[in-house]
Amino acid sequence: MASPPRVETVCSLSLQLLLLCQTVTFIVSSAAPADRTFINCGGGTDFDDIFQRTWSKDNYAGSSPSVVGTSTVTDVNGTDNLLIYQSARVFPAPASSSVGQQGTAAAAAAAAAEGYPTYPLECKEGSRYFLRLHFNAFPFTVNGTTFDPARANFSVVADSVTLLKNWSPLLEEGGAVNTAVVKEFSLVCQPGGVMNVVFVPVSFSASSSPQLMEARASSASSASPSYAFINAIEYVYMPAGLYGNKLQSFASLTVVRWNCGGVRVSAGSDPLCRVWMPDPKDTKAATSLVQPPAVVAGCEVAPAFIPEEVMVSERLFAGPNPQSFPVEYRIPAEANASYFVRMYFADLHYTTEGARVMDLVINGDAREKGFDAIKEVGALNATWRDFLVDQSTPASDTLVVSIRPNPQSMMRNPQINGLEVFKLGVHDLASSANDLRVVDAPDGTPQVVARPLYSMEEAAQILRKFTEFDGNAELLPQWTGNSDLCTGWTGVRCAGPGIITELDLSYVSSPPGLGGGIPPELGQLSSLISVVLSKQRFTGPIPDSLGNLSFLQNLALDNNQLTGSIPATFASLRQLENLTVQLNSLSGEVPEALLKSSSLKTFLSVGGNNSLCAPSTVDQGSTRGLKYCEAEVSTGKKGPPTVTLVVITVVGASLVIALTAFYVMRRRRRRNESLLGSYTDSDYTTKACRKGGRHGRDKGLPESDKKVGQRFTLQELRKATEDFDHTRVIGTGGFGNVYKGVLEDGDVVAIKRSSPESKQGMTEFQTEIITLSKLRHRHLVSLVGYCDDEGEMILVYEYMALGTLRGHLYGKTCGTEYSPLSWRKRLEICIGSARGLDYLHSGVQEMVIHRDVKSTNILLDDKYVAKVADFGLSKSGPSGFNETHVSTAVKGSFGYLDPAYFKSQQLTEKSDVYSFGVVLLEVVTARAPISQNLPKEQVNLADWAVPYLLAGKVEQIVDPKLVNTYGTASLYKVAEVALHCLGEDRDTRPSMTDVRRGLEEALMLQDTSLSVVLDTPPAPMMCVNYDSEYHDYTNATGTSDPPSPPDSVLMAR
């Protein structure tokens, strides 16, 4: 007979408070947009597909009439996920569908407002998402009405972007009944944080498609209504920098995604649920397939997250005359459309530079000559190239991608591993008359601008508005004649016939300067990317119409006499990088979306503009130096944070009683379970898309984590290390020796054993066990177990085969030679470390401050994945709502110690940020944080390097082994991040989230840089021993009393 459930009484006030905090945390986090959403449209139940993604049932609640169609057909071509194609949400067309007949973006957007069928998808404002729409046309009958697939005809709009117009799955190549069709788009989440996907049924008579008319004529169900339908919707967050900066804020339609020379790669094998199809079989090239265990580095990690299955196969020509038959693809395209092309490469055969040198050709134009993957990243390493393509050339209905051997190549067999092609658009992806043009920027690189909607005569009339104010015509003499404005008007630059991209009037001397108002008509020149009106006498408000310049990157309005506010329309300037408005008389609230814009790198408003302010809803880090708008706070226009906090607390308290029973019943069962951590938005693992649940969050643990928390006997660890044999020592530190061990099941581990001389004791030992037992992250070293037999203090970790970051920079264990790390590899390691620290600071319920961040505590596994280690000195961060720091004894390592922490003994997470800034200096310079054999002014790395960074001379101190391997913009971005980390005022230092984002941007800049080469093979590094001992600054009385550091060991600037 089963015993009755045990009832436990919860009487502890601290436990009640803990439950309250947990409740509040649950409420807040549940409101955040999901990283990925899977909807089974028309489905009545949730289900897990073969990749363990949970598809939620359809909760469509729109006001438009709809029915659910179902199919019992079990043979749906082109799918490995049958269930989502056996039900559909169906929207019959009304008797008259004028909006659907027009099919324009504006009309379809109006349709959403008029109540047309809409799926609202929550998203993070300003972030990009994959939107995948799944269709399967099948016949079905509902309430006596038969729905014929030949009558399905509709448009689809997402916010202001037309995705499909007068479309049917039967129109697709290979489209047929009971055949899966997936249309993939990528879109930027607009202000408001909701993406509205609208389905607009089109009256059948409005369709001009001959195929559909023919299908209708042969249909037996002439009484079938016209209708729209959808089987399933996927919405997946795209990590920042996934496709570099070429996509910017454009919408895109995926044209092809090919695994060249390989087989189909399913969504379950791609971190972002992408499907890679085999390239066409009739490609003029032979196939070479390399099977595992061939390992290609750089896969499944930021920024590209390319599946390794794609990179271990290749398409190459191996015939007798490769010059006659390059690897060539002919892809159907649309005339006058703009495309983004990405080619993936990894050399699977050669290891010598110059062995395989290729020319990358698109539409007959050599876009890059002399490309050598080995020279760039080495053998068995993934890399890629991005190109913008304008299909306004002859034979523009075909996009031709060719990979040809370069004359300097030793081998004559070009190759490619993967290929992606996307069509770009702003408001319309369904029309062949695209709204974009690809033109040359001033530096010669391609860029995308709006296809002009104006004639040259109209443009001239608009610009002449500047001459209408008294005295302006004399200052713009060329503008009053009949000369060509692109060639004869000073201050006007065109990127092609009729495409005005730049307007710069700052050359006009002041005084007198140009006066009057800025013409509102300027907002009609949609192709403008730069407008400079600095140092003039312009008066009046900034025209709202400038917010229509969706491609604008640079806007300089400083040093004028402008009044009024910054227009709310500026929130839609998604590509704006630089905005300068200082030395005017502006006032009012700056749009919140503009302040938070990830693209806005420079915003200068200081000087004048004393009444310009930031809305109270913006956090301190996003105010860009502006004060808060006082009126908002005092009048309650937008509730201050304390009001929100009170509301959340009250709601949380009201739920404590209901949740207490649940927590008590779960308490004993969860007591022995590991606390699972969640991955950050960029930490997708190899099979990240196999999990996800309804909100797509993968919280599964890797196989290596099954033994976490195991208690080992001393006998087991003696056996694993051959009785702690000295030949097994792989490292030393303040705690003791670290041994390489092999457990009975064959797993290799790192075993850290405390020595009698250790300055760390039971406190550090217990801290490490407690801390790591709660933390799980891809970039934190996992604790496998521990041993405390016979007074021993032994910790067992996962084995990190490639040792410490420092060992790869300038110091290592003697006898182990490492090749110098490439700049890209260093960036990847820094990004991984930053993600681990970011998780400690903001990804767990209780902040963890590492307190000993240094290059010897950043370890590398056999694939160079970086993991933060050694948590013996870690501390929990401030926990109270009003707490900003933790008062504690000063502990840390020479050269890395935060001066503010050292002086005040007040610890915050910004102390980790400072230490990480020193690590970044090590990565850039390959110098130790303390070098006592150098002159006094060079002993401390931070003291020595920071003046170079401030002077913009980082290239003078860069590691000589990196010469000609880094992109200049990438290097300077890292220098900028490091400089911010090392700020003396810790309140101004960035968060680790900001540091991570800055480093990801540096990686993106590296991947888009030109002519990055390594001219000579790197030399092996010399053997350097380095003492990585930590230091405790607590005196004998137990109080913290920091001494003055000796002159030879400077600890802080």
N, C-alpha and C positions, 0 to 999 in steps of 0.2 A: 504494500500500500504506500503510495507516495506521500511524503510528508508535506504538510501545508506550507505555503510560502512563508518565508521568514520576514517579519516586519521590523524594520530598523527605525529608530527614532532619531531624527535629525534635530539636534538642539544647539549645535555650535553656531554662534553668531558669525564666525569667520566663514563657515561653510555656506550659511545663507547668503552672505555677501558674495562668495564665489559663484553661487548659483545665479545671483542677480547679474553679476558681470558677464557670466556665460550667456545668460538670456539676452542681455543687451547686445552683446557681440553677435549673437545669432540673428537678431532682428536687423541690425545694421548691415551685416554681410549679405543677408538674403536679398537686399534691395539692389545689390551690385549687378550690372549686366553680366550674363554668362559669356564665357570665352567661346563656347560653341553650343549650338542649339540644333536639335534634330526633331522635326515634326512629321508625323505620319498622317498626312492630310486625308481626312475621311475615315481614318482608323479609330476604333473605339477603345483600344487598349494600348498600354505601353508594351514594348517588346525589345529584346536585345538581339542585334543582328550578329552575323558570324564574326564580326570584329569587336564584339562586346560593347558596341555603342548603343545606348538606350534611346530609342525613338519614342517620343511622347505621343499620346493620343491627341487627336485633333480637338482643340477647345475653341474652334472658330465661333465667334460670337457677333459677327457682323450683322447689320440690319438688312443686307441684300438677300434676296431669296437664294437658297442653295439646297442641293440634294447630295446624297452620298451614293456614288456608284461603286459596285463591287464586281469582282471577276473571280471565277474559279479556275481560270487557266493557269496551269503550273509550268508552262513553257514560255517564258518571256525572254526573248533574245537580248543579249547584251547586258545582263545583270547578274550579280552575285548576291543580291538582296531582294528576294522575291516578294516578301510581304508588303513592302511599301508600294509595290506596283499592282497589288490586288485590290486596292481601295483608292478612291479619288474624291476630292471635294469638287463639286460641279456647280457652275453658275450659269443658268439659262439666260440667254439674251432677252432683254425686254422687247416689246413689239416694235419700238423704234429706238435705235441706239445711235443717235447723232454723234455723240462723243466718240464712240468706237469707230464710226465711219471716218471721222476726221483723222484719227490716228496720230495726231501731233502730240508732242510732249506737253505743251500747255493744255491741250484739251484733255489728255489723259490725267494730268495732275488735277485738273478741275473735276475729273470723274471721281477722284478720291474724296474730294470735298462734298460731292453730291451723293455720297453714300454707296459708291461702287464697292465690290468685294475687296476687303483689305485685310492683310495679315500684318499687325504691328510687331516689329522685332526690336527688343531693347538692345542698345549698343552704347559703347563708350564714345562720347563726342570727339570727333577729330581722328578716330582710329579707323583703319581700313579692315574690311571683312570680305571673305569669300562668300558669295551668295550662290548656292547651287539649287536649281529648280529641276525636279525630276518629273518626267511625263511618261505615261504609257497609255496610248489610245486603244480602248477596248469598247465593244458594244455592250450596253446594259439597258435594262428596263426598270423604271420606277413609276409606280402608280399608273401603270398602263401606258406610259410614255416611253418610247424607245429612243435612246440617244445613240446616234450613228457617228463613229469617229470621223467620217468624212464631213460632218457638219461642225466639228470643233474648229473655231476660228476666233482669235482673240488677240488683244494686246496686253503687255505687262509693263508696268511702270514702277520704279522704286524712287520715291520722293520725286525729284524733278527730272529723272533720267528715264527715257524710254528704252526698255531692254528688248522688247519684242513688239512688232507691229503687224497687225493683220496676219497672224502667224498660226501655223498648225504643225504638230509633230510630223504629220505626213509629208510636209514640205522639206524636211531634213534629208540629207543624203542617206539612203538606206532606210528612210522612215517608212514604217508599215504598222499595221494593227498588231498589238501584242509585242511591241519592240520598245525597249527602254531608250529614252532620249534624255540626256542631261545637258542643261545649258548652265555654264559656269561664268559668273561675273565677279568683279571685285569693285567695291564701292566704299566711299568714305562716309562715316556716320556724321550726319549734319547736326547743327545745334538743336538741342532738345533731347538728344539721346534715344531717338526712336527712328527706325527705318520702316517706312510704310510701303509694303509691297502690294500693289493694286492690280487686280485682274479685270480687264474691260472686255466683256463679250462684244463681238462685232456682228452686226446684222449681215447675214450671208451674202446678200446682194451687194454689200459694200466691198467684198473681196474681189480683187482683180487677178487672183491666181488661177491660171489655166489648169494647173494640176488639181486644185480643189473643185473647180467647176466640172472637170472630167470625172472626178470621184463622185461628186454629187449626182451627175447624170446616170452613173452606173449603180447608184445606191438603191437598195430596195426599200429604204425607209425615208420616203420623200417627205413624210410628215414630221420627221425628226426636227427639233428646234436647233438653232445655232446655240453654241454654248462655249464657255471657258472652263478649264479644269486644271487641277494640280494634284499630283500624287504625293509629293514629299518636298520639304524645304530643309536645306542645310544652311546654317549660318555660322561661319568659323572665323575667329579672330586671326588676323595676319600680323605677326610680330613686326615691329618697326624695322625698316631697312630690309625687308625680305627681298624686294626687287630694287634695292638702291633708291636713288632719288628720281629716277626717270619717270615713274608713274605719277609722282607728285599727287595732285588731288583729282586726277582724271578717273573716270569710270573705265572699266575694261571688260572685254568679252574674250574668253579663252578660245583661240582658234585651233591650236594643236598643242599637245603636251606628249612628247614621244620619248620612249626609252630606246635610244638608237642601237640597233643590233641586238636588242634583248627581247624579253617577253613582257607581257602585261604586268604592271606593278599595281596591286590593289590599294584601295584607300587605307586598309589596315596596316600597310607597310610604310605609309607616308605620315610624318608627324602632323601634317595639316590636312589629312584626309584627301589628298589629291590622287587622281588616278592617272597613271602613265601608260599610254598605249604603245604597242610596238610600232616602229616606223614602217612606212610602206615597203612591201616585199619587192616591188619593182625598182627600188633605188639602185642606181648604177654603182654598186660597191659590193664587196664581199663582206661577210659577217665574221667577226671574231668574238667569241664569248668566253670570258674568263670567269670561272666559278670560284666561290670561296674555297679555301681560306685566303684567297687574295683579299687584302684589306686596303681600302682607300681611305686615307685620312681626310678630315674636313667634312665628312658627311653627317647629316642629321644634327648639325649644330648651326648656331647663328652665323651669318645672317640668312643663308639660303635654305637650310634644313632639307638638303637634297637627300633622298633615300640612297643608301649604299647599293641597293639592288640596281639602281640606274647607273651608278658609276663603275660597276664591275663588268659591264658589257659595253661594247663599242661597235660602231659601224665604221669600217675602213675599206679602202681600196687596196687590194694586194695583187693586182694584175700586172702584166708586163709593161704597160704604158700608162701610168697613173696620170700623166699630164693630160691625156686625152679623155680620161674618165675620172674626174674628181668626185668626191662624195657630194652629191647634189640633190636637193629637194625642191620640188615645184609645188607650191602651196596655193590653192585657190584664194584669191584676194578680191577686194572691192576697189574699183577705181576711185581715186581721190580720197581714200581713207588713210589713216595714220596707224602705224603698227609699232609694237615693242617686241624685239626679238632677243631671246637669251639663248646662248650656246654653252653647253657644259663640256668640260674636258678633264680627263685624267689619263696620263700616259701609263698604260698597263704593261708595256714591253721594254721600253728603253730607260736608261738611267743617266745618260750622258747628254749634256747640253748640246744643242745643234743637231741631235740625231733626227728629230722630227720637228721641222719648222714649217709653219703653214701660213697661207694667206686666207683671210676670212672675207668672203665676197658675198654681197647682197645685190641682186638685180644688176649684176655685171660690174658693180662698183666695189673695188677693194677697200673695205672699211677698216681693215687692219692687216698690215703686212709684217711678216716675220714673227708671228705668234709662236712661242715656244713654251709649252706648259711646264716642261722640266726646268727650264731656266727661271721660270716665275715661282713655282712652288715645289719643285722636285718631283720625282717619280711617285706614283701611287698617291697623289694628292689632288683633291678636287679644286677646280677653279672654273671661272666662267667669264663670258663677255656679253655685254648688253649693247643693243643698237636701237636707234629710232629710225623708222623707215617711212617715207612718204610715197604713196602709190599714185603719183600724178605724172608718171613717166609713160612712154609708149609700152604697150602690152601690159598695162597696169592691173589687169585682172589676174595676174599670176605673180606671186612673190617667190623669187628664186634664191635659195640659200646654197652657197657652194663653199666647200672647204678644199683648197688646192695646195699642192706642195710648193713651198717657196724655193726658188733656185738655189738658195744657200743650204737647203736641208740635205743632210747626209743620206737619209732614207726617203724614198719617194712614195710613201703611203700615208696620206692624210687620214685623220680619224676624228670622230665626234662621239660623245657618250649620251648626250641628251639635248633636246631642243624644245623650247616653248615659244609660242607666238601669241600675242594679245592684240586685239583691235582696241584702239583708244577712242574716247569720246568725252564730251562734256555733258550734253543734254540728250544726245541721241546715239545709241549704239545699234539701232535697227535699220538706219538708212545708209545707203551707199554714198549719199552726199554728206560726207563726214564734216563735223564742225571744227576740225583741227588741221593744222599744217605743220610740217617739220621743216625748220629753217636753220641756218647757221647762226650761232651766237657770235659776238664780237671776237671771242677767242678761237673761233673756227669749229667748235664742237656743236653737234646738232641739238636743237631744242624745239619744244612744241609750243606753238602759239595758236590763237584763235584764227580760224579762217575768216578773213574780213567780210563784214556784211555791208561795207560801204564802198562807194566808188572813190577814185582819187579826187574827183571834183568835190564830192561831199566832204572828204577829209580836209581838203584845202579850205573849204568854207568854215569848217569847225575851227581849224587852227587860226584862221584870220580873226576869230572872235577876240584873240589876244590883242589885236592891233586897234580895236575900237575905242579903247580908253585913251584920253588925251595924252599925247607924247609917246605912246607905245610904238606907233608906226615908224617914228624916226629911229627907234632903237632896234627895229626889226625890218630893215630896208628890203631884204631879199623876199620877205613874206608878202609884199604888196605887188610883185610882178607876176608874170605868167610862167616862170621857170618851174621845172619839175621839182616838187617838194622833196622827193627822196634824194635828189642830187644837188639842188640849188638852194635849199633852205637851211641856214645854219641852225644847229640844235635839233634837227630832225634826222633820225636814222631809220632806214628800212632794211628788212631782212630779205626782201624780194620785191618784185613788182607789186605795188599796191599793198604791201604789208608793213605798216608803221609799227615799230617795236620800241623805239626810244624817243623821248622828248626831254631835252636838257636846255633850260633857259638860264642856268646859273652863270653862263659866260657873260651875260649882259651886265655891264658895270653898274655899280650902285655906290653913291648916287649917280644919276637920278634913279635908275632901276625901273622895272616894269610895275605899273600900278593897276588899280581896279580890281574887280573880282575875278576869281578863277572861273572860266566859262563852264557851266554845267554840261554843255554839249561834249566836253572832253571825255565824258564817260561813254560816249558812243564809239570811240576808237578802241574796239574790243581786243585788238591784237597788241596793245601796249604792254610791255613788261617792265619798263622803267620810266618814271616821271620825276624830273628834278626841277623844282621851281624855287630853289634856295636863294636867299640874300637879295630879295626884291622888295617891292612895296605892296604886295597883294593884300587886299582887305576883304572884310566880310567873312561869311562862313565857308567851311570846306564843303564843296558840293556833295550831296548824298550820292550822286550818280557815279562818283569814283569807285563806289563799292561794286559797280557792275563790271569793273576791269578784273575779271576772274583770273587772269594770267599775270597780274601785276606782282612783281617781285621786289621792286625798289620804289619807294615814294618818299621824296625829300621836300618838305614844306617849311623847313626851318628858316629863321631870320626873316620873317615877314610881319604883317600886322593883322593876322587872321584872328577872328573872334568866333564865339559859339563853341560847340562841342565837337568831339571826334564822332563822325556819323555812325549810327548803329549799323549801317550797311557794311561797314568795314569788317564786321564779324564774318562776312562771307568771303573775305580775301584769303583763301586757304593757302596761296602760294607766296604771300607777302613775307619777305625775309628781313627787310630793313624799312623802318618807319622813323623819320626824324621830324619832329614838330617843335623843337625848342625855340625859345626867343620869339614867341607869339603871345597872344592874350587869350588863349583857349581856356575853357572852363567846363565843368560838368563831369559826368561819369564816363569813363572809358569803357567800351563794350567788354564784357567779361570774356567772351569767346576770343577776342583779339588778344587780351592779356595772357590767356591760357594757350594760345596757338603754339603748337610745337614747331612750326616753320619759322616763326618770328624770332630771329636771332638778335636783332638790334632794334631797340625802342628808346629813342632819346626824346625826353620831354622836359628836362631840367632847364631852368632859366625862363623867366616869364611863366605863363600858364599856371599861376599860383593857385587857381581854383580847379585845376584838373585833378581828378581823384579816381580811386579804384572802388568798385562796389564791395560791400561788406561780405558778400558771399565768396570772394576770392581769398584763398589762403595767403599767408604772409609771403611765401616763396614765389607767388605769382603776381605780386603788385607791381613789380618792375620799378621799385623806388618811389611809387606814388603813395600818398597818404590815403586813408580810407575816407569815403564820403561821409561827413559827419551827419548830414541830414538824415541819411538812411538809418544810422544807428539810433539817433535820438527820437525819430518819429516812428520807428518800428516798421518802416517800409519793407525791410527784409529782416526777419527775426535774427538776432545775434545768436552766436553758437550756443550761449548758455541756455537759451530757451529750448533749442533743439535737444540739448543734453537733458534738461528736466523732463521733456516729453518722453524721450527714450527711456529715462530712468523709471518714470511712472509706469509706462507700458511694461517695462521689464519686471517691475515689482508685482504688477497685477498677474503676471504669468508664473511667478515663482511657485505659488501653491500648486498650480496645475502641473508644473514640470517636476516638482520635488519627487513625487512618486516614481516618475519615469527614471530620474537620476538614481534613486535609491535602488530600484530593481536592476538597473544596469551596472551599479557600482562594483559589485563583487565580480561580475563577469568581465568587466573592463580592467580590473585591478592589475592583471598580469599581461594586458595587451600593450604593445608599443604605441606610443603617441605618434600618429602619422602626420608628417608635415606635408604641405601642399607646394607644388611647383610654382615658380613665378611665371608670368606670361610668356617669357622667352625660353623656359626650360622644358622644351618638348623632348621626350626621349625617343628612342628608335621606334617604338610601337605606341606612341602617345595616342594615336587615333583608335586604338583598340579598346580604349576605355572612354568614359566620358559621362555616362548617365544622361539624364535629361538636360542637365546644364553643361555637359561635356567636360567636367573637371576630372582629370585622371589623378587619382590619389593612390594608385597601386604602388607597391614596392617592388624593386628589382629582386631577382632570385637571390642575390648575395645577401639580402637583408633578413633571410629566414632565421639566422642564428643570433640575431641581435639580442644582447642582454644575457648571453650564456655565461654561466659561472664555470670556469675551468679549474681543475685540480692542478696543483703544482707539478705532480707527476706527469700529467698530460703535456704541460708546457715544456718540461725538461725534455721529454721525448721529442717534441716538435722542434726543439732547437739543438738537439744533441747535447743536452745538459748545458745549455747556454754557452756553447763553444764560441771562442773569440772570432773564429773565421766566419761566423754567422752575423757578426755585427755589421749593420748597414747604416748606423747613425748614432750620434750622441747628442745629449742636450742637458739642460738643467735638471731634468728628472732622472736621467740615467741612460743606459744603453738601449738601443733598439735593435732587435734581432729579426732576421728572416726565419720564419718557421713554417713547417708543413704539418697540418693537422692529420689525424688518422684517416679522414675521408679524402685527403689529397689537396684540400684547399690551402693555398699559400696565404699567409697572414704576416703582419708586422707585430712584434711582441715587444712592448716597452716595459722594461723592468727598472724599478727604483733602485738606486745605489745608496749605500750607507752615507756617502758624502753629499747626497742630494740636498739642495736647499728647498726643495718642494716636499711637502709631507702629506699626511692623511687628508688635510683640507683640500689640497689640489687634486688628490686622487679621487676623493668623493665628488668634488665639483665636476670633474671630467665625466664620471660615470653618470651622474644625475643629468648633466646638461645634454650629453650625447644620447641618452636614452629617450629624450623628448624630441630630438631633432632628426629629421630625415630630409635630405635634399641632395640633389645630384652633385652639388659643388661643396658638400661637407664630407669629410672623411667619416666613414661609418665605424662605430664601435661594435666589434663582434662580441666581445665579452671581457671578463676580468678574472683575476685570481687574488684572493686575500688569505690563502693558507699560510700558516706559520709566520704571520706577521708580514708576509710579502705584499707588495703593492705592484701588481702587474696588470697592464692594459693590453688588450688584443684588438688590433684594427685590421680593416681591409688592407691588403698589400698594394702599395703604390710603386709600380715597377720602375718608373723613371725618376724617382727621388724628388728633390726640392727644386723650386724655381731658381734659387740662388745657385745651385749646382750647374744649371744650364746657362747662367749668365757670366759668372766669374769665379765661382768656387765650387768644388766638388770633392767627392771621395777619391783619394789617389788610386789610380789604376782603372778608373772608369772614365773613358773619354766620351764626351758629348759633342756633337756638332753644334755650332752656334745656332740659336733659334732665329728663324726669319722674323721680320717685323710683323707679318700677319699672324704668325704663331704666337708671338708675344702678346698681340692684341687679344687673341682668343683666350689665352691664359688669364690675362687681366680681367676680361669680361666675365669669365667663369668665376674667378675669385670675388669679383664685385657682386655677382649674383648670390654667392654664398653669404657674404656679409649683409647684403640687402635683405636676404631672408631672415637672418638673425635679428636685424633691427626692426623690420616691419612685417615679416611674414609669419610670425608666431604670436600667440596670445600675449606672452610676457616677453618683452624685449630682452635680448641677450647682447651684452657688450663683450667682445672677445678680449680686449685689453692687451693682447700680445700679437698684433698683426705684423708680420714680417715675412721676408721672402723665404726663410727656412720653414715657415709654417704654412706655405702654399706648396702642396705636393701634386705630382703629376702621375696619372695612371699610364698604362701602356699605349693609350691613344692620345696622350697629351691633354686629357681632360683635367682641369685644375680643381683641386679640392682644398678647402681651408681645414687646418688641423690644429691640435693642441689647445684644448679648452680649459686647461688647469687653472688659468688666471681669470676666467670669464666671470662676469657679474651680471645679475639681473638688472635691467635698466629701471628708470623711474616708473612707478606703477600708479601713483595717485594722479588725479586729474590736474592738480596744481604743482606737481613735482617736476622739476626740470633737470635734476642731477642726482647722483648718488655720492654721498661723502664716504670716502674710503681711503685706506692706505695706498700710497703711490707704488705701483708695481708695473714693470714693463721691461723693455730692452733698450740699451743705449742706441741712440741714433734714430729711434722710432717714437720715442716718448713725446706725447703732446705737451708743449710748454704750458698751455693753460691748465691742464690737469696737474702737471708737476707743481705749478705755483699755488693753485687753489685747493688741491686735493679733492676737487669736485669732478666726478667722472660722468661723462655723457657719451652717447654714441658717436659724437663728433671727434672723440679721441681716436676711435678706430679709423675715422675718415682721415685724420692727420697721418696716422701710421701708414695707411694705404697710399697716401700721397708720396711718402718716402719710397714705398715699393715701386711706384710708377717711375720715380727718378732712377731707381736701380735698373728698371727695365730699359729706360732710355739711354742711360750712360754706361751700364755694366760696371758700376763702381759701388763699393761697400758703403753702408750708411756712416760708418766710422772707419777712417784710414789713418792710424796713428803714425805711419811712416811718411806721411806727406807734410808739406809746410802747414803751419798753424791755420792759415786761412782756408785750407782745403781739407782739414781733418773731418769736419762735419759735412756730409753730402748736401743736406738741405741748405746750410749756410752758403756753400760754394755754388750750388746750381741755381738757386732762386734768382739771383741778379741776372743771370743769363736769360732765364725765362722772361723776366720783366722787360728786358731789353729786346726781346724777340730774336735772341741769338741761340736758340736751342740747338741748331745744327752745328754749332761750334763745340758742343759737349756730347754729341751723340756717340754711341758706341761705334768705333771704327769698323767693326764687323758688319754694321748695318748700311754702310755707304752704298748708294745706288740700289737699295732694296726697298726703301720706304717712299710713300707718296708724301710730298711736303705738307699738304693740307692735313693729312692724317697725323703726322708727327706733331705739328703745331697744335692740333686739337688735343692730343694727349698732354702736351705741355700745359695747355690752358686748364685742363681738368686737374692736373697735378698742382698747379699754382693755386687754384681755388681750394683744394684740399688742405694746403699748407698755410692757409690764412691765419694770421695771429688771432683774430677775433673768431672764436669758434662758432658764434651764432651766424656768421656769414658763410661758413663752410657749407658745401652742398650736402644733401643726404646721399646715402649710398645708392638710392634709386636714381638720383640725378647723375651720380658718378657713372653708374652702369650705362645710362642712356648716352652720356657723353662719349664713353668708350665704344659703344655700339655705333655711334655716328662716326667715330674715327675709323672703325673697321669698314664702314660703308664708303668713306672717303678713300680708304686704301684700295678698295675693290674697284672704285671708279677712276683711280688715278691712271695716268698715261706714262709709258716708257719707264716702268719700274723694272730694273734688271739687276742681276748679280753678275758682275763681270768676271770674277775669279772664284774658284772653289774656296770655301771658307777653311781656314786653318784650324786644327784642333786646339782647344783651349789648354792653357797651362794648369797644372795642379795647384790649387790654393786651399789651405786649411783655414777654416774660419770658426771662431768661437761664437756660438749662438746662444750663450747663456743668458737667462733672464735675470733681472735684478729686483730686489725687494728693498724699498726705502723706508721700512718701519724700524724704529730704533728699539732698544732693549726694553723700554718702558711700555711698549705696545702702542705708543702714539706715533702718528706720522710726522716726521720731522725731516723734510727733504734737505739734504746737504747741498752746498754749492758744488757744482761739478768741477772736476779738475780741468785745467786749461787744455790738457791733451785730449780730453774726451768731452767735447761740447755736445750737449744733449738737445739744445733748442736754439732757435734763432733769437 
